[in-house]
Amino acid sequence: MILHLTSRADWLAAQQTGEYRAPSLQTEGFIHCSTEKQIVRVADSFYEGRHGLVLLVIDPSQLQPKLRWERPAHPNQQLDLPHSEDLFPHLYGPLNLEAVVKVQEFEPNPDGKFRQPRFD
């Protein structure tokens, strides 16, 4: 499974249109995703202190857009991502909703940082 972090409002809007389009699809040509191991670093780097977020749990075998594993698109010096050997999943097209197998609330701790999600 791969993960995408978004606002609850954007996810609700996607359900109305029948597909999910992150703003990065327009500006960068793909939707940023992460693995379970990567998600906390990504959330702390780009979403610290933000509320109203959900994790989309995506089954890659159900994807319609092309999935590529690539180096970080937005390196963050504090997290040492620019030198990371990690490859991140990027979706090159709108996310088809049937590939989302679970939507999970993802709120920060009181200090604004995130903790590792649990998938039961």
C-alpha positions in Angstrom: 0.0 0.0 0.0 1.0 3.6 -0.6 -0.3 6.7 1.2 -1.3 10.2 0.2 -1.9 13.0 2.8 -4.6 15.5 2.0 -7.2 17.7 3.6 -10.6 16.1 4.5 -12.2 18.9 2.4 -10.2 17.9 -0.7 -11.1 14.3 -0.2 -14.8 15.1 0.1 -14.6 17.2 -3.0 -13.0 14.2 -4.9 -16.0 12.1 -3.9 -18.2 14.6 -5.7 -16.2 14.7 -8.9 -15.3 10.9 -9.0 -11.5 11.4 -8.9 -8.9 13.0 -6.8 -6.6 15.7 -8.2 -4.0 17.1 -5.8 -2.8 20.6 -6.6 0.6 19.1 -7.5 -0.9 17.3 -10.4 -1.4 20.7 -12.1 1.8 22.3 -10.9 4.2 19.4 -11.1 2.5 16.8 -13.2 2.0 14.2 -10.5 0.5 13.4 -7.1 3.0 13.0 -4.2 2.6 9.7 -2.2 4.6 8.0 0.5 5.2 4.7 2.0 4.2 3.9 5.6 7.8 4.3 6.6 8.1 7.8 4.9 4.8 9.4 5.9 5.7 10.9 9.3 8.8 12.6 7.8 6.7 14.0 5.0 3.9 15.1 7.3 6.3 16.8 9.8 8.1 18.5 6.9 5.2 19.8 4.9 2.1 19.7 7.2 3.4 20.4 10.7 0.6 21.8 12.9 -2.1 21.4 10.2 -5.5 19.9 11.2 -8.3 18.4 9.2 -6.0 15.9 7.4 -6.7 12.4 6.2 -4.4 9.6 4.9 -5.6 7.9 1.7 -4.5 4.3 1.8 -4.0 3.3 -1.8 -3.8 -0.1 -3.4 -1.3 0.2 -6.2 -2.8 -2.8 -8.1 -6.0 -0.8 -8.5 -4.5 2.4 -9.9 -5.4 3.7 -13.3 -2.7 6.4 -13.5 1.0 5.5 -14.0 2.9 5.0 -10.7 6.6 5.8 -10.7 9.1 5.5 -7.8 11.4 8.5 -7.8 13.7 10.6 -5.7 12.0 13.3 -3.5 10.6 16.1 -5.5 10.9 18.7 -2.7 14.0 17.9 -0.7 13.9 19.2 2.9 17.3 19.9 4.5 16.0 19.4 8.0 14.9 15.8 7.2 18.0 15.0 5.1 15.7 14.0 2.2 17.9 15.4 -0.5 20.5 12.8 0.3 18.1 10.1 1.0 18.2 6.9 -1.0 14.5 6.6 -0.5 12.3 6.5 -3.6 8.8 8.0 -3.3 5.7 6.9 -5.2 4.4 9.5 -7.6 1.1 9.2 -9.5 1.1 10.6 -13.0 -2.6 11.3 -13.3 -5.8 11.7 -11.3 -6.3 9.1 -8.5 -9.2 6.8 -9.3 -11.3 6.5 -6.1 -11.6 2.7 -6.2 -7.9 2.5 -5.6 -8.4 4.1 -2.2 -9.0 1.2 0.2 -9.1 3.2 3.4 -9.4 6.8 4.6 -7.9 7.5 8.0 -7.9 10.7 10.1 -4.4 12.0 10.6 -4.1 14.7 13.2 -0.9 16.1 14.7 0.1 15.7 18.4 -0.3 18.8 20.6 3.3 19.8 19.6 2.3 19.9 15.9 4.3 16.8 15.0 2.8 13.6 13.7 3.1 10.1 15.0 3.3 6.8 13.0 -0.2 5.8 11.9 -1.6 2.5 12.9 -3.5 0.5 10.3 -5.8 -2.0 11.9 
